């Protein structure tokens, strides 16, 4: 038995000596980053808020040879969610479960920063500014850096309408009348804000774990103001929240169900929604499930 153990140890040592130089080379080599098929990265600097945005574009198969125009699905927080959603939609397009669609991810230039702390710190501050409609001192204290403050959702909405959409519809074969918005967490909150402030910008909404709790649920005031001046709301909305988010994230499930109930109570003839509690999901595991279920509701189950 002792002889067998020694031989195993010797063999392991030889293998380590043989392959450790190769491992060292692999770790040090400057390999190019992985790329997605039929994808592009563009930059667009807004004149509205002077922010540089990174745009991630996923084009459907056969796009180059086609003379048709395509629906467009826009997703915020693209630095984290673009790859996931682009692959999901390509699979569904292959299966004929959704139309061939251009995916546009709206992200931030975090690669300009040297460390992960700098990158994600900037990301948190920028998204806080863009996705919230009112200033909140507590959120600023937690995430505000370099004078980046919360409460600039109107600027972001104007950027989408006056700069991003014209850019995409000029540069790509994109339909102006078939847009879907996708957002998660604060991005989901912004989706509700866009729905109630400029509902004509998007026809479909996929809103995951929306931060309806923000600033004492100020989005409910936005909804009330809309209802008092409008008789209809033209939109197709999927919303979800993870079952396990309820207590950890300020009543995420209750807030979602409450807002959906209010919207349905208005009896808008052109409004269709579905609210789903994602069994067993947390705030961190919910995005993938939200996107799968939302795409099914918006496109496959029509």
C-alpha positions in Angstrom: 0.0 0.0 0.0 2.8 2.4 0.9 4.6 1.7 -2.4 1.3 2.5 -4.3 0.9 5.8 -2.5 4.4 6.8 -3.2 4.1 6.0 -6.9 0.9 8.1 -7.1 2.7 11.0 -5.5 5.7 10.7 -7.8 3.4 10.6 -10.9 1.4 13.6 -9.7 4.7 15.6 -9.2 5.9 14.7 -12.7 2.7 15.8 -14.3 2.8 19.0 -12.4 6.3 19.7 -13.5 5.5 18.9 -17.1 2.3 21.0 -17.4 2.9 23.9 -14.9 4.9 25.9 -17.6 1.9 25.5 -19.9 -0.5 26.7 -17.3 1.7 29.7 -16.5 1.7 30.6 -20.2 -2.1 30.3 -20.4 -2.5 32.5 -17.4 -0.2 35.2 -18.7 -1.3 35.2 -22.4 -3.2 38.2 -23.6 -6.0 36.3 -25.4 -8.8 38.3 -27.0 -12.2 38.4 -25.2 -14.9 36.0 -26.3 -17.3 37.5 -28.8 -21.0 36.8 -29.6 -22.0 35.8 -33.1 -23.7 38.6 -35.1 -23.1 41.2 -32.5 -21.6 44.7 -32.4 -20.6 47.3 -29.9 -21.2 51.0 -30.5 -20.7 54.1 -28.5 -23.2 57.0 -28.2 -22.7 60.1 -26.1 -25.9 61.9 -25.0 -26.2 65.6 -25.4 -29.0 65.5 -22.8 -27.0 64.2 -19.9 -23.4 64.2 -21.4 -23.2 60.5 -20.6 -21.3 58.1 -22.8 -23.3 54.9 -23.3 -22.0 51.6 -24.6 -24.5 49.9 -26.9 -24.4 46.2 -27.4 -26.3 45.1 -30.6 -27.3 41.5 -31.4 -28.6 41.0 -35.0 -30.8 38.1 -36.1 -29.5 35.5 -38.3 -29.7 36.5 -42.0 -29.8 40.2 -41.1 -27.1 41.2 -43.7 -29.0 39.6 -46.6 -32.4 40.7 -45.5 -34.3 43.7 -46.8 -37.0 43.6 -44.0 -37.2 45.7 -40.9 -37.1 44.1 -37.5 -38.7 44.7 -34.1 -36.3 46.0 -31.5 -35.9 44.8 -27.9 -34.1 47.3 -25.6 -32.5 46.2 -22.4 -31.0 48.4 -19.7 -28.2 47.2 -17.4 -26.7 45.7 -20.5 -23.3 45.3 -18.8 -24.8 42.4 -16.8 -27.9 41.2 -18.8 -27.2 41.6 -22.5 -25.4 38.3 -23.1 -28.0 36.3 -21.3 -31.0 37.9 -23.1 -29.4 37.9 -26.5 -28.7 34.1 -26.3 -32.2 33.4 -25.0 -33.9 35.4 -27.8 -31.7 33.7 -30.5 -32.8 30.3 -29.3 -36.4 31.3 -29.3 -36.1 32.8 -32.8 -34.6 29.5 -34.0 -37.6 27.7 -32.6 -40.1 30.1 -34.1 -41.3 31.1 -30.7 -40.7 34.8 -31.2 -40.1 37.0 -34.2 -36.6 37.7 -35.5 -35.6 40.7 -33.4 -32.7 43.2 -33.0 -31.5 43.3 -29.3 -30.1 46.6 -28.1 -28.3 46.6 -24.8 -27.9 50.0 -23.1 -24.7 49.9 -21.0 -22.0 52.0 -19.5 -18.3 52.3 -20.3 -17.1 50.4 -17.2 -14.1 48.9 -19.1 -12.5 52.3 -19.0 -11.7 51.7 -15.3 -8.8 49.7 -13.9 -10.4 47.7 -11.0 -13.7 45.9 -10.5 -14.5 48.2 -7.5 -14.2 51.2 -9.8 -16.2 49.6 -12.6 -19.1 48.4 -10.6 -19.1 51.5 -8.4 -19.6 53.7 -11.4 -22.2 51.3 -12.8 -24.2 51.5 -9.6 -24.1 55.3 -9.6 -25.0 55.8 -13.2 -27.9 53.4 -13.1 -29.2 55.0 -9.9 -29.2 58.4 -11.7 -30.8 57.2 -14.9 -33.5 54.9 -13.5 -35.0 57.0 -10.7 -37.4 59.9 -11.2 -36.9 61.7 -7.8 -33.8 62.5 -5.8 -33.2 60.4 -2.7 -30.5 61.4 -0.3 -30.2 58.0 1.3 -29.6 56.4 -2.1 -27.1 59.1 -3.0 -25.2 58.4 0.3 -25.0 54.7 -0.6 -24.2 54.8 -4.3 -23.5 58.4 -5.4 -19.9 59.2 -6.4 -18.3 62.0 -8.4 -21.4 64.2 -7.9 -23.6 61.6 -9.6 -27.0 61.9 -8.0 -30.3 60.1 -8.2 -33.4 61.4 -9.8 -32.6 62.0 -13.5 -35.0 59.5 -15.2 -36.5 62.3 -17.2 -33.1 62.9 -18.8 -32.7 59.2 -19.6 -36.2 59.0 -21.1 -35.4 62.0 -23.3 -32.1 60.4 -24.3 -34.0 57.3 -25.4 -36.6 59.2 -27.4 -34.5 61.9 -29.0 -31.1 60.3 -29.4 -31.0 56.5 -29.0 -34.1 55.6 -31.1 -33.2 57.8 -34.0 -29.7 56.4 -33.9 -30.8 52.8 -34.0 -33.5 53.4 -36.6 -31.0 55.2 -38.9 -28.1 52.7 -38.4 -30.1 49.5 -38.4 -33.1 48.0 -40.1 -35.3 48.7 -37.1 -39.0 49.2 -36.8 -40.1 52.4 -35.0 -43.5 50.9 -34.1 -42.5 47.6 -32.5 -40.3 48.2 -29.5 -40.0 46.2 -26.3 -38.4 47.5 -23.1 -36.7 45.2 -20.6 -35.4 46.2 -17.2 -34.7 44.6 -13.9 -34.7 46.0 -10.3 -34.2 49.8 -10.7 -34.4 49.1 -14.4 -37.8 47.6 -13.8 -38.8 50.7 -11.9 -37.7 52.9 -14.8 -39.8 50.7 -17.1 -43.0 51.5 -15.1 -42.0 55.2 -15.2 -41.6 55.1 -19.0 -44.9 53.3 -19.3 -46.7 56.0 -17.3 -44.9 59.1 -18.7 -44.4 58.3 -22.4 -46.3 55.0 -23.1 -46.0 55.5 -26.8 -42.3 54.8 -26.8 -42.7 51.1 -26.3 -45.4 48.6 -27.1 -44.2 45.8 -24.9 -42.6 45.8 -21.4 -40.7 43.1 -19.5 -40.2 44.3 -15.9 -38.4 42.1 -13.4 -38.3 42.7 -9.6 -39.1 46.4 -10.1 -37.9 48.6 -7.2 -41.5 49.9 -6.6 -40.4 50.6 -2.9 -38.2 53.5 -4.1 -38.8 56.8 -2.4 -41.9 55.7 -0.5 -43.4 54.1 -3.7 -43.4 57.4 -5.6 -44.3 55.4 -8.8 -47.8 55.0 -7.4 -48.2 58.8 -7.5 -47.0 58.8 -11.1 -49.6 56.1 -11.9 -52.4 58.1 -10.2 -51.5 61.3 -12.2 -51.6 59.3 -15.4 -55.0 57.8 -14.6 -56.5 61.2 -13.9 -55.6 62.5 -17.4 -55.9 59.4 -19.6 -58.7 57.0 -20.5 -56.5 54.3 -22.0 -53.1 52.8 -21.7 -51.8 51.0 -24.8 -49.3 48.4 -23.5 -48.5 44.7 -23.2 -46.7 44.2 -19.8 -45.1 41.3 -18.1 -43.9 41.8 -14.6 -42.4 39.4 -12.1 -40.7 39.1 -8.7 -38.9 36.3 -7.0 -40.8 34.6 -4.2 -37.8 34.8 -1.9 -37.4 38.6 -2.4 -40.5 39.4 -0.4 -39.1 40.2 3.0 -35.4 40.8 2.0 -36.2 43.4 -0.6 -38.9 45.7 0.9 -42.0 43.7 0.0 -41.1 43.3 -3.7 -43.9 40.8 -4.3 -46.6 42.7 -2.5 -45.6 45.9 -4.3 -45.7 44.3 -7.7 -49.1 42.7 -7.1 -50.5 46.0 -5.7 -49.4 48.1 -8.8 -50.7 45.5 -11.2 -54.0 45.4 -9.4 -54.2 49.2 -9.6 -53.5 49.3 -13.3 -56.1 46.6 -14.0 -58.7 48.4 -11.9 -58.5 51.4 -14.4 -60.1 49.1 -17.0 -58.0 50.4 -19.8 -59.2 48.7 -22.9 -55.8 48.4 -24.6 -53.8 47.4 -21.5 -52.8 43.7 -21.0 -50.6 42.5 -18.2 -49.4 39.4 -16.4 -47.8 39.4 -12.9 -45.9 36.3 -11.9 -44.3 35.3 -8.5 -41.3 33.2 -9.4 -41.3 30.3 -7.0 -38.0 29.7 -5.2 -36.2 32.7 -6.8 -34.1 35.4 -5.1 -33.3 38.8 -6.5 -30.1 37.4 -7.9 -31.5 34.3 -9.5 -34.7 35.9 -10.8 -33.5 37.7 -14.0 -33.0 34.6 -16.1 -36.4 33.2 -15.2 -38.1 36.6 -15.6 -36.7 36.9 -19.2 -37.7 33.4 -20.2 -41.3 33.7 -18.8 -41.6 37.3 -20.1 -40.5 36.5 -23.6 -43.0 33.6 -23.6 -45.9 35.9 -22.5 -45.0 38.8 -24.9 -44.4 36.7 -28.0 -45.2 33.0 -27.9 -48.4 33.1 -26.0 -50.1 36.0 -27.8 
